[in-house]
Amino acid sequence: MGAARLPVRSVVVNTVSLRPVPLLVAAGLGALQSVVLIGWAVFEMLDLTPGRATMAITTSIFLLGYGAALAVCVWGLLGHRYWSRGPVVLTQLIQLGLAWNFRDAPMVALALAAFAVATLVCAVHPATSAALDADDS
C-alpha cells in the first residue's frame, strides 16, 4: 500500500492581462499631468480679465484639450492600447523642453525634468512594451 496520490492542479496565470508596474506608474504620472493641465485651464478661466480675455480663453481651450487628450491616452495605456504610448512620450519630451526653459529656476526645472524622465523611463520600459505589444498581436 503506497501513499495516496493527490491530484496536482496547475495554475496558469495570464500575464497579458496583468498590468506591469512600469505601465501603471507611467499611467499614474500621465493622469497627474492631465489633472494639472485641466486645473491650469480652469485657473486661466478664473483669471479672466478684459485686458487679456483672448489670451485666457485660447490658453484655457488649449490646456483643456491637451489635458483631455492626455487623459484618453492614459486610459489607452491602462487598456494596453499600443497607440497611446506615443502621445505620452511626446508630452514628456515637451516637458523636458519646458524644464530647460525654467533652468533659471533650478527647483522648478529639476521637478519638471525628474517627472518627465520618470514617466519616459516607465513608458519605454521593456515590461510596458511587452504588455502593449502582447495585445496587438
Number of C-alpha atoms within 10 A of each C-alpha: 3 4 5 6 6 6 6 6 6 6 6 6 8 7 10 14 12 10 17 19 13 21 27 17 16 27 25 15 20 27 20 16 20 24 17 15 21 22 16 17 24 16 13 20 18 11 12 15 12 7 8 10 14 12 14 21 16 14 16 23 17 15 21 21 16 18 24 17 15 24 21 16 24 27 16 17 25 19 15 25 18 18 13 19 24 12 15 24 21 12 19 22 16 12 19 20 15 15 23 17 12 16 12 10 11 12 12 16 20 16 12 19 21 15 18 26 17 15 24 21 16 23 25 17 16 14 16 24 18 14 23 24 14 15 13 10 5
